Amino acid sequence: MVSYFDWQRIAQGEKFISRGDAAHLLATQIKEKRFTTIYAAPGSGKKSLVERALHTLKSASYPMKVITLDLFNVTSAEKLCKMYVDALSKPIEEYNRDALFPIQVSLDNISNSLAINLPNILSGYTGANYVVYFKEFQNILNFERGDDLLKLMEREMAGHQVAYIVTGDQVNAMKEIFEQQKYFHLTNCNIPITPLDKRDSMLYLRNGFLHSGKDMEEETGEAIYRTSRGNPLIMNTLAAICDNLAIGYINKRILRSAVDSYFYDHEPLYRYTVSNLTQNQLNFLRAVCDGITKFSSSEVLAKYNLNSSANVFRLKEALSRKEIVTFDFEDKASVIDPMFEQWLKKRYFV
């Protein structure tokens, strides 16, 4: 029997735990043809949020055509151009078949500029509401002359009558594009992904366990939420393991077994991650796990063998680029994967 907590599927319907007005805001920005960014750690619910907003618009009979460009394995501007062509060549052909004034574009050896403008060109001719949904947008940073492509996209897309949804799992890389280098700063409307609401999550967990005839201790539900830090994927994974382990009652003993099972499945990845860190990086990571905020104080430098303030700066940059640690606007550090942080505390830094 498949558990109610099916973490392998996008949350829809009653399984979608709302983040306030985020889905409504995204739907509004799509209708207004805005450029919207959504970035957070893997499993945070970005896809579910986008699907919810699109479903809301479809239910309201808002006519739109969604073009999805997933850049997870795209390594160059040429491959991105090909994705544009693959996605839009058929709609262009269909329009041109009976059009009095066909779209006069050559899709052979297409330039970066023309590829970027194709959605807007098609929208202008057809009058259709196009939505371009980018996934793993941060990969453009890895392209040869990726900065030049970002500048071109910013310039060309500024005047488009197209809605853009731009998402990415690599938090720090997305921050580099949109917060540090400030690309698209005149058009970007960011929707922050916050942890799931605790009360809504507790209700979701209780209803999910009741669905399979089980009951849940209130404290255990709070522990599942706290351990996952409100991350939907991790919360559902832990809940699904608990659901499979328990006969009738979900308590902390069951949760401890679920956490051990989670660690067992992810141990190879976590071991590989720490094996690729220097001792200085591990020292800094231990300080983050200990809740340290002032890394350059003399006491912290000495206790964690961080050497100097200049070295702290280098460590921050290195761990950020590895997408292990991220920093908020107040420069407060946190481990991006909450379960990796738990593993470090319980299995590694012991």
C-alpha positions in Angstrom: 0.0 0.0 0.0 1.4 3.4 -1.0 1.7 5.7 2.0 -0.4 8.9 2.1 2.9 10.7 2.4 4.0 10.1 -1.2 7.1 12.2 -1.3 7.9 11.2 -4.9 5.0 13.2 -6.3 4.2 16.9 -6.5 1.9 17.9 -3.7 -1.6 18.7 -5.1 -5.1 19.0 -3.8 -5.5 18.3 -0.1 -1.9 17.4 0.1 -0.7 20.9 -0.8 0.2 22.7 2.4 -0.3 26.4 1.7 2.3 29.0 2.2 -0.2 31.8 2.8 -0.8 33.9 -0.3 2.3 32.7 -2.2 0.3 30.7 -4.8 -2.2 33.5 -5.3 0.7 36.0 -5.6 2.4 33.9 -8.3 -0.9 33.5 -10.2 -1.4 37.2 -10.2 2.2 37.8 -11.4 1.7 35.4 -14.2 -1.5 37.2 -15.3 0.4 40.5 -15.1 3.2 38.9 -17.2 5.9 39.5 -14.6 9.3 38.0 -14.2 9.2 35.9 -11.0 12.0 34.1 -9.2 11.5 31.3 -6.7 14.6 29.7 -5.2 15.1 27.5 -2.2 16.7 24.2 -1.2 15.7 21.0 -3.0 12.4 19.6 -1.7 11.2 23.0 -0.5 8.0 22.9 -2.6 8.9 25.1 -5.5 7.3 22.8 -8.1 4.2 22.3 -6.0 3.8 26.1 -5.7 4.2 26.6 -9.4 1.8 23.8 -10.3 -0.8 25.2 -7.7 -0.6 28.7 -9.3 -1.0 27.3 -12.8 -3.9 25.0 -11.7 -5.6 28.0 -10.1 -5.4 30.0 -13.4 -6.6 27.0 -15.5 -9.5 26.6 -13.1 -10.4 30.2 -13.6 -10.3 29.6 -17.4 -7.3 31.9 -17.9 -6.0 31.0 -21.4 -2.2 30.4 -21.4 0.5 28.3 -23.0 3.2 27.1 -20.7 6.7 26.4 -22.1 9.0 24.5 -19.7 12.8 24.9 -20.1 14.6 22.6 -17.7 18.3 23.5 -17.6 19.4 20.7 -15.3 21.6 19.1 -18.1 22.1 22.2 -20.3 25.8 23.2 -20.4 26.0 25.9 -23.1 24.1 28.7 -24.7 23.9 26.6 -27.9 22.0 23.9 -26.1 19.7 26.5 -24.5 18.9 27.9 -27.9 18.1 24.4 -29.1 15.6 24.1 -26.2 13.9 27.3 -27.2 13.6 26.0 -30.8 12.4 22.5 -29.8 9.7 24.1 -27.6 8.5 26.7 -30.0 9.1 25.5 -33.5 5.8 23.5 -33.6 3.6 26.4 -32.3 5.2 28.6 -35.0 4.6 26.1 -37.7 1.0 25.6 -36.6 0.4 29.4 -36.6 2.1 29.9 -40.0 0.0 27.1 -41.6 -3.1 29.3 -42.0 -1.7 32.8 -41.1 -2.2 35.7 -43.5 1.0 37.2 -42.1 3.3 34.3 -41.1 6.1 34.6 -38.6 9.2 35.2 -40.7 12.0 33.6 -38.7 14.7 31.1 -39.6 15.3 28.5 -36.8 18.4 27.2 -38.4 21.7 28.3 -36.7 19.6 30.6 -34.6 21.3 33.4 -32.6 21.0 33.7 -28.8 19.1 37.0 -29.2 16.5 35.5 -31.6 16.0 32.4 -29.4 15.4 34.5 -26.3 12.9 36.6 -28.2 10.9 33.7 -29.7 8.3 33.5 -26.9 7.6 37.2 -27.2 7.5 37.1 -31.0 5.0 34.2 -30.9 2.9 35.9 -28.3 2.8 39.1 -30.3 1.6 37.3 -33.5 -0.9 35.0 -31.8 -2.1 37.1 -28.9 -1.7 34.0 -26.7 -0.6 34.4 -23.1 2.8 32.6 -22.9 4.4 31.5 -19.7 8.0 30.4 -19.8 8.9 28.2 -16.8 12.7 27.9 -16.2 14.0 25.1 -13.9 17.6 25.1 -12.6 18.2 28.6 -14.1 21.4 28.9 -12.1 23.2 26.5 -14.5 23.7 29.5 -16.8 26.5 30.6 -14.5 28.4 27.5 -15.7 28.1 28.3 -19.4 31.1 29.7 -21.2 30.5 33.4 -21.1 27.4 32.8 -19.0 27.5 36.4 -17.7 27.2 37.7 -21.2 24.2 35.5 -21.8 22.6 36.7 -18.6 23.1 40.3 -19.7 21.6 39.6 -23.1 18.6 37.9 -21.5 18.1 40.8 -19.0 18.1 43.3 -21.9 15.9 41.4 -24.3 13.4 40.1 -21.8 12.8 43.4 -20.2 10.1 44.5 -22.7 8.5 41.1 -23.3 4.8 40.6 -22.9 5.5 37.1 -21.5 5.3 35.7 -17.9 8.5 34.2 -16.7 8.8 31.8 -13.8 12.5 31.3 -12.9 13.3 28.6 -10.3 16.5 26.9 -9.0 17.6 24.4 -6.4 21.1 25.9 -5.9 20.2 28.6 -3.4 23.6 30.3 -3.4 24.0 30.3 -7.1 20.6 31.9 -7.5 21.5 34.5 -4.9 24.6 35.2 -6.8 22.6 36.0 -10.0 19.7 37.9 -8.5 21.0 39.3 -5.2 24.7 39.8 -5.6 25.1 40.6 -9.3 21.5 41.9 -9.4 20.5 40.7 -12.8 16.9 41.5 -13.7 16.7 43.8 -10.7 14.3 46.2 -12.5 11.8 43.4 -13.4 12.4 40.7 -10.8 9.6 39.9 -8.4 10.9 37.3 -5.9 8.6 35.0 -4.0 10.5 33.7 -0.9 10.0 30.1 0.1 9.6 30.0 3.8 9.2 26.8 6.0 5.7 25.3 5.9 3.4 26.6 8.6 3.7 24.5 11.7 0.0 24.3 12.5 -1.0 23.3 9.0 1.8 20.8 8.9 0.7 19.2 12.1 -2.9 18.9 10.8 -1.5 17.4 7.5 0.6 14.8 9.5 -2.3 13.8 11.7 -4.7 13.4 8.8 -2.2 11.4 6.8 -1.6 8.9 9.6 -5.3 8.6 10.3 -5.7 7.8 6.6 -3.8 4.5 7.3 -5.6 3.9 10.6 -2.8 5.3 12.8 -2.6 7.9 15.5 0.2 10.3 16.2 1.6 11.7 19.4 1.5 15.5 19.4 5.1 15.7 20.5 6.1 13.3 17.7 4.4 15.5 15.1 6.2 18.5 16.4 9.5 16.5 16.3 8.9 15.5 12.7 8.3 19.2 11.8 11.3 20.4 13.8 13.6 17.8 12.3 12.6 18.6 8.8 12.7 22.4 9.4 9.4 22.6 7.6 10.9 21.2 4.3 8.0 19.3 2.6 10.1 16.6 1.0 12.0 15.7 4.2 8.8 15.9 6.3 6.9 13.6 3.9 9.9 11.2 3.7 10.1 10.9 7.5 6.4 10.6 7.8 6.2 7.9 5.1 9.0 5.9 6.9 7.1 6.2 10.2 3.9 5.1 8.5 5.6 2.0 7.2 7.3 1.2 10.6 4.3 1.7 12.9 1.4 -0.6 13.5 -0.9 1.8 15.2 0.8 4.6 17.0 3.4 7.1 15.9 5.7 7.9 18.8 9.2 9.2 19.2 10.7 5.7 19.2 9.2 5.2 15.7 10.6 8.6 14.6 14.1 7.8 15.9 14.0 4.6 13.8 12.8 6.6 10.8 15.6 9.1 11.2 18.1 6.2 11.4 16.6 4.8 8.2 16.9 8.2 6.5 20.6 8.4 7.5 21.2 4.9 6.2 19.9 5.8 2.8 21.8 9.1 2.6 25.0 8.0 4.4 27.0 7.5 1.1 26.2 11.0 -0.1 26.9 12.6 3.3 30.2 10.7 3.7 31.2 11.8 0.1 30.4 15.4 1.0 32.5 15.6 4.1 35.4 13.7 2.4 35.6 16.5 -0.1 36.0 19.2 2.6 39.3 20.5 4.0 39.9 20.4 7.7 39.3 24.2 7.9 36.0 23.8 6.1 35.0 21.1 8.5 35.9 23.3 11.4 33.8 26.1 10.1 30.9 23.7 9.5 31.1 22.5 13.1 30.9 26.1 14.2 27.7 26.5 12.1 26.2 23.4 13.6 27.0 24.8 17.1 25.0 27.9 16.3 27.9 30.3 16.1 27.1 33.6 14.5 30.3 35.7 15.1 32.9 33.6 13.3 35.7 36.2 13.4 35.7 36.8 17.2 39.0 35.8 18.8 37.3 33.2 21.0 35.7 31.5 18.0 38.8 31.7 15.8 40.8 29.9 18.6 38.1 27.4 19.6 37.5 26.2 16.0 41.0 26.7 14.6 39.7 29.1 11.9 43.1 31.0 11.9 41.9 34.5 10.8 39.1 36.7 9.7 40.5 36.5 6.1 40.3 32.8 6.3 36.8 32.9 7.6 35.8 34.9 4.5 37.4 32.2 2.2 35.6 29.4 4.1 32.2 31.1 3.8 32.8 31.5 0.0 34.0 27.9 -0.4 31.1 26.3 1.5 28.6 28.6 -0.2 29.8 27.5 -3.7 29.5 23.9 -2.6 25.9 24.6 -1.7 26.4 23.3 1.8 25.9 26.5 3.8 23.9 29.6 3.0 23.8 33.1 4.7 20.8 35.3 5.1 20.7 39.1 4.9 22.1 39.4 8.4 25.0 37.1 7.5 23.6 34.3 9.7 24.7 30.9 8.5 22.6 27.8 8.2 23.2 24.3 6.7 21.0 24.1 3.6 20.1 20.4 4.1 18.5 20.1 7.6 19.0 16.3 7.7 22.7 16.7 6.7 23.0 19.0 9.7 21.4 16.4 12.0 23.8 13.8 10.6 26.8 16.0 11.3 25.6 16.6 14.9 24.7 13.0 15.6 27.1 10.9 13.5 30.1 13.0 12.5 30.9 15.7 15.1 30.8 13.4 18.0 
